[in-house]
Amino acid sequence: MKIRFNSPDESKVSIKIYDVCGRFVYKEDVVKSRIGMNEVMIKVEGFSAGVYFIRLETHGYEKIEKAVLLR
């Protein structure tokens, strides 16, 4: 799974993934994002097909997006 996000500055970014029931399933910290477009690859071999919510957090900013994983 490829996660892309745009960053206005260089900062620590936390990516958390939850399943459709709200259970936490994965976390990755990007130590220092680049200014502009960033791309993070998440290995999803252990994930089941279904709906997931991806939460991106940094410096008081939070964004949640829905993703569907198909097998």
PyMOL Python script that loads the backbone (N, CA, C, O; Angstrom):
from pymol import cmd

cmd.read_pdbstr("""\
ATOM      1  N   MET A   1       0.862  -1.162   0.000  1.00  0.00           N
ATOM      2  CA  MET A   1       0.000   0.000   0.000  1.00  0.00           C
ATOM      3  C   MET A   1       0.908   1.223   0.000  1.00  0.00           C
ATOM      4  O   MET A   1       1.865   1.297   0.770  1.00  0.00           O
ATOM      5  N   LYS A   2       0.607   2.157  -0.849  1.00  0.00           N
ATOM      6  CA  LYS A   2       1.386   3.378  -0.972  1.00  0.00           C
ATOM      7  C   LYS A   2       0.579   4.536  -0.394  1.00  0.00           C
ATOM      8  O   LYS A   2      -0.554   4.777  -0.811  1.00  0.00           O
ATOM      9  N   ILE A   3       1.160   5.247   0.561  1.00  0.00           N
ATOM     10  CA  ILE A   3       0.497   6.402   1.167  1.00  0.00           C
ATOM     11  C   ILE A   3       1.264   7.648   0.746  1.00  0.00           C
ATOM     12  O   ILE A   3       2.472   7.751   0.958  1.00  0.00           O
ATOM     13  N   ARG A   4       0.551   8.584   0.152  1.00  0.00           N
ATOM     14  CA  ARG A   4       1.154   9.846  -0.293  1.00  0.00           C
ATOM     15  C   ARG A   4       0.542  10.993   0.487  1.00  0.00           C
ATOM     16  O   ARG A   4      -0.661  11.024   0.746  1.00  0.00           O
ATOM     17  N   PHE A   5       1.401  11.937   0.854  1.00  0.00           N
ATOM     18  CA  PHE A   5       0.917  13.139   1.526  1.00  0.00           C
ATOM     19  C   PHE A   5       1.829  14.309   1.211  1.00  0.00           C
ATOM     20  O   PHE A   5       3.014  14.134   0.929  1.00  0.00           O
ATOM     21  N   ASN A   6       1.263  15.500   1.261  1.00  0.00           N
ATOM     22  CA  ASN A   6       1.986  16.725   0.985  1.00  0.00           C
ATOM     23  C   ASN A   6       2.310  17.390   2.321  1.00  0.00           C
ATOM     24  O   ASN A   6       1.428  17.536   3.168  1.00  0.00           O
ATOM     25  N   SER A   7       3.557  17.792   2.516  1.00  0.00           N
ATOM     26  CA  SER A   7       3.968  18.402   3.779  1.00  0.00           C
ATOM     27  C   SER A   7       4.498  19.809   3.529  1.00  0.00           C
ATOM     28  O   SER A   7       5.328  20.007   2.642  1.00  0.00           O
ATOM     29  N   PRO A   8       4.026  20.793   4.303  1.00  0.00           N
ATOM     30  CA  PRO A   8       4.502  22.168   4.121  1.00  0.00           C
ATOM     31  C   PRO A   8       5.884  22.399   4.740  1.00  0.00           C
ATOM     32  O   PRO A   8       6.536  23.400   4.444  1.00  0.00           O
ATOM     33  N   ASP A   9       6.330  21.472   5.601  1.00  0.00           N
ATOM     34  CA  ASP A   9       7.635  21.627   6.251  1.00  0.00           C
ATOM     35  C   ASP A   9       8.232  20.257   6.561  1.00  0.00           C
ATOM     36  O   ASP A   9       7.595  19.224   6.357  1.00  0.00           O
ATOM     37  N   GLU A  10       9.452  20.271   7.052  1.00  0.00           N
ATOM     38  CA  GLU A  10      10.107  19.031   7.464  1.00  0.00           C
ATOM     39  C   GLU A  10       9.719  18.761   8.905  1.00  0.00           C
ATOM     40  O   GLU A  10      10.076  19.524   9.803  1.00  0.00           O
ATOM     41  N   SER A  11       8.989  17.675   9.129  1.00  0.00           N
ATOM     42  CA  SER A  11       8.518  17.392  10.482  1.00  0.00           C
ATOM     43  C   SER A  11       8.286  15.892  10.648  1.00  0.00           C
ATOM     44  O   SER A  11       8.230  15.147   9.670  1.00  0.00           O
ATOM     45  N   LYS A  12       8.151  15.465  11.899  1.00  0.00           N
ATOM     46  CA  LYS A  12       7.836  14.072  12.196  1.00  0.00           C
ATOM     47  C   LYS A  12       6.363  13.826  11.879  1.00  0.00           C
ATOM     48  O   LYS A  12       5.495  14.618  12.246  1.00  0.00           O
ATOM     49  N   VAL A  13       6.099  12.731  11.203  1.00  0.00           N
ATOM     50  CA  VAL A  13       4.732  12.379  10.817  1.00  0.00           C
ATOM     51  C   VAL A  13       4.452  10.973  11.325  1.00  0.00           C
ATOM     52  O   VAL A  13       5.282  10.076  11.179  1.00  0.00           O
ATOM     53  N   SER A  14       3.288  10.788  11.917  1.00  0.00           N
ATOM     54  CA  SER A  14       2.871   9.477  12.408  1.00  0.00           C
ATOM     55  C   SER A  14       1.725   8.972  11.532  1.00  0.00           C
ATOM     56  O   SER A  14       0.740   9.674  11.307  1.00  0.00           O
ATOM     57  N   ILE A  15       1.876   7.738  11.045  1.00  0.00           N
ATOM     58  CA  ILE A  15       0.838   7.097  10.240  1.00  0.00           C
ATOM     59  C   ILE A  15       0.303   5.922  11.043  1.00  0.00           C
ATOM     60  O   ILE A  15       1.053   5.017  11.407  1.00  0.00           O
ATOM     61  N   LYS A  16      -1.003   5.939  11.319  1.00  0.00           N
ATOM     62  CA  LYS A  16      -1.642   4.851  12.054  1.00  0.00           C
ATOM     63  C   LYS A  16      -2.773   4.291  11.202  1.00  0.00           C
ATOM     64  O   LYS A  16      -3.490   5.036  10.534  1.00  0.00           O
ATOM     65  N   ILE A  17      -2.920   2.979  11.233  1.00  0.00           N
ATOM     66  CA  ILE A  17      -3.970   2.331  10.450  1.00  0.00           C
ATOM     67  C   ILE A  17      -4.877   1.560  11.405  1.00  0.00           C
ATOM     68  O   ILE A  17      -4.411   0.841  12.289  1.00  0.00           O
ATOM     69  N   TYR A  18      -6.196   1.730  11.203  1.00  0.00           N
ATOM     70  CA  TYR A  18      -7.223   1.065  12.016  1.00  0.00           C
ATOM     71  C   TYR A  18      -8.122   0.260  11.097  1.00  0.00           C
ATOM     72  O   TYR A  18      -8.343   0.642   9.948  1.00  0.00           O
ATOM     73  N   ASP A  19      -8.643  -0.858  11.598  1.00  0.00           N
ATOM     74  CA  ASP A  19      -9.595  -1.627  10.795  1.00  0.00           C
ATOM     75  C   ASP A  19     -10.979  -0.980  10.893  1.00  0.00           C
ATOM     76  O   ASP A  19     -11.153   0.026  11.580  1.00  0.00           O
ATOM     77  N   VAL A  20     -11.948  -1.559  10.209  1.00  0.00           N
ATOM     78  CA  VAL A  20     -13.289  -0.979  10.134  1.00  0.00           C
ATOM     79  C   VAL A  20     -13.982  -0.949  11.503  1.00  0.00           C
ATOM     80  O   VAL A  20     -14.903  -0.158  11.710  1.00  0.00           O
ATOM     81  N   CYS A  21     -13.549  -1.800  12.433  1.00  0.00           N
ATOM     82  CA  CYS A  21     -14.123  -1.811  13.787  1.00  0.00           C
ATOM     83  C   CYS A  21     -13.417  -0.836  14.723  1.00  0.00           C
ATOM     84  O   CYS A  21     -13.775  -0.726  15.895  1.00  0.00           O
ATOM     85  N   GLY A  22     -12.409  -0.125  14.203  1.00  0.00           N
ATOM     86  CA  GLY A  22     -11.693   0.850  15.020  1.00  0.00           C
ATOM     87  C   GLY A  22     -10.504   0.288  15.766  1.00  0.00           C
ATOM     88  O   GLY A  22      -9.898   0.987  16.579  1.00  0.00           O
ATOM     89  N   ARG A  23     -10.158  -0.967  15.505  1.00  0.00           N
ATOM     90  CA  ARG A  23      -9.004  -1.581  16.171  1.00  0.00           C
ATOM     91  C   ARG A  23      -7.716  -1.138  15.488  1.00  0.00           C
ATOM     92  O   ARG A  23      -7.614  -1.146  14.261  1.00  0.00           O
ATOM     93  N   PHE A  24      -6.739  -0.754  16.296  1.00  0.00           N
ATOM     94  CA  PHE A  24      -5.426  -0.346  15.804  1.00  0.00           C
ATOM     95  C   PHE A  24      -4.706  -1.558  15.211  1.00  0.00           C
ATOM     96  O   PHE A  24      -4.637  -2.608  15.850  1.00  0.00           O
ATOM     97  N   VAL A  25      -4.160  -1.419  13.976  1.00  0.00           N
ATOM     98  CA  VAL A  25      -3.479  -2.547  13.349  1.00  0.00           C
ATOM     99  C   VAL A  25      -2.053  -2.252  12.910  1.00  0.00           C
ATOM    100  O   VAL A  25      -1.291  -3.191  12.676  1.00  0.00           O
ATOM    101  N   TYR A  26      -1.655  -0.973  12.788  1.00  0.00           N
ATOM    102  CA  TYR A  26      -0.322  -0.670  12.264  1.00  0.00           C
ATOM    103  C   TYR A  26       0.070   0.762  12.616  1.00  0.00           C
ATOM    104  O   TYR A  26      -0.776   1.653  12.686  1.00  0.00           O
ATOM    105  N   LYS A  27       1.368   0.967  12.836  1.00  0.00           N
ATOM    106  CA  LYS A  27       1.886   2.319  13.067  1.00  0.00           C
ATOM    107  C   LYS A  27       3.259   2.448  12.440  1.00  0.00           C
ATOM    108  O   LYS A  27       4.078   1.532  12.511  1.00  0.00           O
ATOM    109  N   GLU A  28       3.498   3.588  11.830  1.00  0.00           N
ATOM    110  CA  GLU A  28       4.825   3.913  11.306  1.00  0.00           C
ATOM    111  C   GLU A  28       5.078   5.392  11.536  1.00  0.00           C
ATOM    112  O   GLU A  28       4.227   6.236  11.258  1.00  0.00           O
ATOM    113  N   ASP A  29       6.266   5.689  12.049  1.00  0.00           N
ATOM    114  CA  ASP A  29       6.665   7.078  12.238  1.00  0.00           C
ATOM    115  C   ASP A  29       7.663   7.454  11.154  1.00  0.00           C
ATOM    116  O   ASP A  29       8.695   6.803  10.993  1.00  0.00           O
ATOM    117  N   VAL A  30       7.348   8.505  10.418  1.00  0.00           N
ATOM    118  CA  VAL A  30       8.277   9.056   9.438  1.00  0.00           C
ATOM    119  C   VAL A  30       9.065  10.096  10.214  1.00  0.00           C
ATOM    120  O   VAL A  30       8.523  11.134  10.593  1.00  0.00           O
ATOM    121  N   VAL A  31      10.338   9.825  10.450  1.00  0.00           N
ATOM    122  CA  VAL A  31      11.134  10.671  11.331  1.00  0.00           C
ATOM    123  C   VAL A  31      11.191  12.104  10.818  1.00  0.00           C
ATOM    124  O   VAL A  31      11.046  13.043  11.601  1.00  0.00           O
ATOM    125  N   LYS A  32      11.395  12.287   9.535  1.00  0.00           N
ATOM    126  CA  LYS A  32      11.451  13.640   8.995  1.00  0.00           C
ATOM    127  C   LYS A  32      10.886  13.638   7.581  1.00  0.00           C
ATOM    128  O   LYS A  32      11.518  13.130   6.656  1.00  0.00           O
ATOM    129  N   SER A  33       9.708  14.200   7.417  1.00  0.00           N
ATOM    130  CA  SER A  33       9.125  14.288   6.082  1.00  0.00           C
ATOM    131  C   SER A  33       9.844  15.387   5.305  1.00  0.00           C
ATOM    132  O   SER A  33      10.455  16.281   5.891  1.00  0.00           O
ATOM    133  N   ARG A  34       9.763  15.308   4.005  1.00  0.00           N
ATOM    134  CA  ARG A  34      10.339  16.349   3.143  1.00  0.00           C
ATOM    135  C   ARG A  34       9.285  17.414   2.871  1.00  0.00           C
ATOM    136  O   ARG A  34       8.087  17.156   2.983  1.00  0.00           O
ATOM    137  N   ILE A  35       9.728  18.580   2.522  1.00  0.00           N
ATOM    138  CA  ILE A  35       8.810  19.627   2.076  1.00  0.00           C
ATOM    139  C   ILE A  35       8.260  19.188   0.723  1.00  0.00           C
ATOM    140  O   ILE A  35       9.021  18.806  -0.165  1.00  0.00           O
ATOM    141  N   GLY A  36       6.941  19.242   0.567  1.00  0.00           N
ATOM    142  CA  GLY A  36       6.310  18.818  -0.670  1.00  0.00           C
ATOM    143  C   GLY A  36       5.734  17.416  -0.562  1.00  0.00           C
ATOM    144  O   GLY A  36       5.345  16.972   0.519  1.00  0.00           O
ATOM    145  N   MET A  37       5.685  16.724  -1.696  1.00  0.00           N
ATOM    146  CA  MET A  37       5.065  15.403  -1.757  1.00  0.00           C
ATOM    147  C   MET A  37       5.963  14.340  -1.134  1.00  0.00           C
ATOM    148  O   MET A  37       7.161  14.285  -1.409  1.00  0.00           O
ATOM    149  N   ASN A  38       5.369  13.498  -0.291  1.00  0.00           N
ATOM    150  CA  ASN A  38       6.057  12.386   0.363  1.00  0.00           C
ATOM    151  C   ASN A  38       5.308  11.113   0.030  1.00  0.00           C
ATOM    152  O   ASN A  38       4.106  11.134  -0.235  1.00  0.00           O
ATOM    153  N   GLU A  39       6.036   9.994   0.047  1.00  0.00           N
ATOM    154  CA  GLU A  39       5.441   8.705  -0.272  1.00  0.00           C
ATOM    155  C   GLU A  39       5.999   7.665   0.697  1.00  0.00           C
ATOM    156  O   GLU A  39       7.213   7.560   0.871  1.00  0.00           O
ATOM    157  N   VAL A  40       5.111   6.902   1.322  1.00  0.00           N
ATOM    158  CA  VAL A  40       5.508   5.858   2.272  1.00  0.00           C
ATOM    159  C   VAL A  40       4.885   4.553   1.817  1.00  0.00           C
ATOM    160  O   VAL A  40       3.686   4.489   1.547  1.00  0.00           O
ATOM    161  N   MET A  41       5.710   3.504   1.733  1.00  0.00           N
ATOM    162  CA  MET A  41       5.215   2.171   1.368  1.00  0.00           C
ATOM    163  C   MET A  41       4.943   1.381   2.645  1.00  0.00           C
ATOM    164  O   MET A  41       5.803   1.286   3.520  1.00  0.00           O
ATOM    165  N   ILE A  42       3.745   0.818   2.744  1.00  0.00           N
ATOM    166  CA  ILE A  42       3.336   0.007   3.886  1.00  0.00           C
ATOM    167  C   ILE A  42       3.173  -1.438   3.392  1.00  0.00           C
ATOM    168  O   ILE A  42       2.453  -1.685   2.425  1.00  0.00           O
ATOM    169  N   LYS A  43       3.839  -2.383   4.053  1.00  0.00           N
ATOM    170  CA  LYS A  43       3.689  -3.794   3.682  1.00  0.00           C
ATOM    171  C   LYS A  43       2.387  -4.308   4.292  1.00  0.00           C
ATOM    172  O   LYS A  43       2.190  -4.231   5.505  1.00  0.00           O
ATOM    173  N   VAL A  44       1.512  -4.824   3.456  1.00  0.00           N
ATOM    174  CA  VAL A  44       0.180  -5.241   3.906  1.00  0.00           C
ATOM    175  C   VAL A  44      -0.032  -6.752   3.791  1.00  0.00           C
ATOM    176  O   VAL A  44      -1.172  -7.209   3.703  1.00  0.00           O
ATOM    177  N   GLU A  45       1.051  -7.530   3.790  1.00  0.00           N
ATOM    178  CA  GLU A  45       0.912  -8.982   3.651  1.00  0.00           C
ATOM    179  C   GLU A  45       0.039  -9.585   4.747  1.00  0.00           C
ATOM    180  O   GLU A  45      -0.712 -10.522   4.478  1.00  0.00           O
ATOM    181  N   GLY A  46       0.116  -9.073   5.975  1.00  0.00           N
ATOM    182  CA  GLY A  46      -0.651  -9.623   7.083  1.00  0.00           C
ATOM    183  C   GLY A  46      -2.056  -9.053   7.213  1.00  0.00           C
ATOM    184  O   GLY A  46      -2.805  -9.462   8.100  1.00  0.00           O
ATOM    185  N   PHE A  47      -2.423  -8.126   6.354  1.00  0.00           N
ATOM    186  CA  PHE A  47      -3.738  -7.496   6.425  1.00  0.00           C
ATOM    187  C   PHE A  47      -4.758  -8.328   5.657  1.00  0.00           C
ATOM    188  O   PHE A  47      -4.445  -8.895   4.610  1.00  0.00           O
ATOM    189  N   SER A  48      -5.965  -8.399   6.176  1.00  0.00           N
ATOM    190  CA  SER A  48      -7.070  -9.033   5.460  1.00  0.00           C
ATOM    191  C   SER A  48      -7.677  -8.036   4.488  1.00  0.00           C
ATOM    192  O   SER A  48      -7.526  -6.826   4.657  1.00  0.00           O
ATOM    193  N   ALA A  49      -8.357  -8.537   3.479  1.00  0.00           N
ATOM    194  CA  ALA A  49      -9.089  -7.653   2.579  1.00  0.00           C
ATOM    195  C   ALA A  49     -10.172  -6.940   3.382  1.00  0.00           C
ATOM    196  O   ALA A  49     -10.777  -7.536   4.273  1.00  0.00           O
ATOM    197  N   GLY A  50     -10.418  -5.685   3.076  1.00  0.00           N
ATOM    198  CA  GLY A  50     -11.459  -4.949   3.780  1.00  0.00           C
ATOM    199  C   GLY A  50     -11.203  -3.456   3.803  1.00  0.00           C
ATOM    200  O   GLY A  50     -10.358  -2.937   3.074  1.00  0.00           O
ATOM    201  N   VAL A  51     -11.948  -2.784   4.653  1.00  0.00           N
ATOM    202  CA  VAL A  51     -11.876  -1.327   4.781  1.00  0.00           C
ATOM    203  C   VAL A  51     -10.969  -0.976   5.952  1.00  0.00           C
ATOM    204  O   VAL A  51     -11.050  -1.581   7.022  1.00  0.00           O
ATOM    205  N   TYR A  52     -10.105   0.008   5.733  1.00  0.00           N
ATOM    206  CA  TYR A  52      -9.193   0.501   6.762  1.00  0.00           C
ATOM    207  C   TYR A  52      -9.257   2.021   6.802  1.00  0.00           C
ATOM    208  O   TYR A  52      -9.613   2.667   5.816  1.00  0.00           O
ATOM    209  N   PHE A  53      -8.909   2.579   7.948  1.00  0.00           N
ATOM    210  CA  PHE A  53      -8.833   4.026   8.096  1.00  0.00           C
ATOM    211  C   PHE A  53      -7.389   4.386   8.399  1.00  0.00           C
ATOM    212  O   PHE A  53      -6.780   3.849   9.324  1.00  0.00           O
ATOM    213  N   ILE A  54      -6.852   5.303   7.605  1.00  0.00           N
ATOM    214  CA  ILE A  54      -5.467   5.733   7.744  1.00  0.00           C
ATOM    215  C   ILE A  54      -5.470   7.111   8.389  1.00  0.00           C
ATOM    216  O   ILE A  54      -6.085   8.050   7.884  1.00  0.00           O
ATOM    217  N   ARG A  55      -4.772   7.212   9.513  1.00  0.00           N
ATOM    218  CA  ARG A  55      -4.709   8.465  10.269  1.00  0.00           C
ATOM    219  C   ARG A  55      -3.293   9.018  10.188  1.00  0.00           C
ATOM    220  O   ARG A  55      -2.338   8.350  10.585  1.00  0.00           O
ATOM    221  N   LEU A  56      -3.161  10.223   9.681  1.00  0.00           N
ATOM    222  CA  LEU A  56      -1.884  10.899   9.542  1.00  0.00           C
ATOM    223  C   LEU A  56      -1.857  12.055  10.541  1.00  0.00           C
ATOM    224  O   LEU A  56      -2.763  12.888  10.544  1.00  0.00           O
ATOM    225  N   GLU A  57      -0.828  12.112  11.388  1.00  0.00           N
ATOM    226  CA  GLU A  57      -0.752  13.150  12.425  1.00  0.00           C
ATOM    227  C   GLU A  57       0.603  13.845  12.401  1.00  0.00           C
ATOM    228  O   GLU A  57       1.634  13.201  12.204  1.00  0.00           O
ATOM    229  N   THR A  58       0.598  15.163  12.601  1.00  0.00           N
ATOM    230  CA  THR A  58       1.811  15.951  12.761  1.00  0.00           C
ATOM    231  C   THR A  58       1.455  17.301  13.362  1.00  0.00           C
ATOM    232  O   THR A  58       0.413  17.860  13.020  1.00  0.00           O
ATOM    233  N   HIS A  59       2.268  17.831  14.227  1.00  0.00           N
ATOM    234  CA  HIS A  59       2.155  19.194  14.786  1.00  0.00           C
ATOM    235  C   HIS A  59       0.721  19.731  14.904  1.00  0.00           C
ATOM    236  O   HIS A  59       0.440  20.810  14.383  1.00  0.00           O
ATOM    237  N   GLY A  60      -0.158  19.039  15.545  1.00  0.00           N
ATOM    238  CA  GLY A  60      -1.517  19.529  15.730  1.00  0.00           C
ATOM    239  C   GLY A  60      -2.410  19.361  14.515  1.00  0.00           C
ATOM    240  O   GLY A  60      -3.558  19.803  14.535  1.00  0.00           O
ATOM    241  N   TYR A  61      -1.915  18.733  13.457  1.00  0.00           N
ATOM    242  CA  TYR A  61      -2.719  18.479  12.264  1.00  0.00           C
ATOM    243  C   TYR A  61      -3.043  16.994  12.204  1.00  0.00           C
ATOM    244  O   TYR A  61      -2.186  16.156  12.484  1.00  0.00           O
ATOM    245  N   GLU A  62      -4.265  16.673  11.842  1.00  0.00           N
ATOM    246  CA  GLU A  62      -4.700  15.279  11.744  1.00  0.00           C
ATOM    247  C   GLU A  62      -5.593  15.119  10.526  1.00  0.00           C
ATOM    248  O   GLU A  62      -6.464  15.950  10.269  1.00  0.00           O
ATOM    249  N   LYS A  63      -5.370  14.048   9.781  1.00  0.00           N
ATOM    250  CA  LYS A  63      -6.197  13.746   8.606  1.00  0.00           C
ATOM    251  C   LYS A  63      -6.495  12.261   8.625  1.00  0.00           C
ATOM    252  O   LYS A  63      -5.595  11.449   8.840  1.00  0.00           O
ATOM    253  N   ILE A  64      -7.748  11.898   8.403  1.00  0.00           N
ATOM    254  CA  ILE A  64      -8.148  10.496   8.347  1.00  0.00           C
ATOM    255  C   ILE A  64      -8.769  10.228   6.981  1.00  0.00           C
ATOM    256  O   ILE A  64      -9.659  10.952   6.536  1.00  0.00           O
ATOM    257  N   GLU A  65      -8.284   9.177   6.326  1.00  0.00           N
ATOM    258  CA  GLU A  65      -8.808   8.773   5.025  1.00  0.00           C
ATOM    259  C   GLU A  65      -9.194   7.306   5.062  1.00  0.00           C
ATOM    260  O   GLU A  65      -8.587   6.515   5.784  1.00  0.00           O
ATOM    261  N   LYS A  66     -10.191   6.948   4.293  1.00  0.00           N
ATOM    262  CA  LYS A  66     -10.627   5.550   4.185  1.00  0.00           C
ATOM    263  C   LYS A  66      -9.891   4.900   3.023  1.00  0.00           C
ATOM    264  O   LYS A  66      -9.688   5.524   1.982  1.00  0.00           O
ATOM    265  N   ALA A  67      -9.487   3.632   3.204  1.00  0.00           N
ATOM    266  CA  ALA A  67      -8.838   2.865   2.141  1.00  0.00           C
ATOM    267  C   ALA A  67      -9.479   1.483   2.089  1.00  0.00           C
ATOM    268  O   ALA A  67      -9.862   0.926   3.118  1.00  0.00           O
ATOM    269  N   VAL A  68      -9.590   0.943   0.893  1.00  0.00           N
ATOM    270  CA  VAL A  68     -10.142  -0.392   0.710  1.00  0.00           C
ATOM    271  C   VAL A  68      -9.016  -1.272   0.169  1.00  0.00           C
ATOM    272  O   VAL A  68      -8.398  -0.955  -0.848  1.00  0.00           O
ATOM    273  N   LEU A  69      -8.763  -2.371   0.857  1.00  0.00           N
ATOM    274  CA  LEU A  69      -7.743  -3.314   0.442  1.00  0.00           C
ATOM    275  C   LEU A  69      -8.427  -4.506  -0.209  1.00  0.00           C
ATOM    276  O   LEU A  69      -9.232  -5.192   0.421  1.00  0.00           O
ATOM    277  N   LEU A  70      -8.104  -4.749  -1.468  1.00  0.00           N
ATOM    278  CA  LEU A  70      -8.677  -5.867  -2.215  1.00  0.00           C
ATOM    279  C   LEU A  70      -7.613  -6.933  -2.393  1.00  0.00           C
ATOM    280  O   LEU A  70      -6.438  -6.611  -2.571  1.00  0.00           O
ATOM    281  N   ARG A  71      -7.998  -8.167  -2.350  1.00  0.00           N
ATOM    282  CA  ARG A  71      -7.056  -9.290  -2.556  1.00  0.00           C
ATOM    283  C   ARG A  71      -7.430 -10.042  -3.805  1.00  0.00           C
ATOM    284  O   ARG A  71      -6.769 -11.018  -4.159  1.00  0.00           O
TER     285      ARG A  71
END
""", "prot")
cmd.dss("prot")
cmd.show_as("cartoon", "prot")
cmd.util.cbc("prot")
cmd.orient("prot")
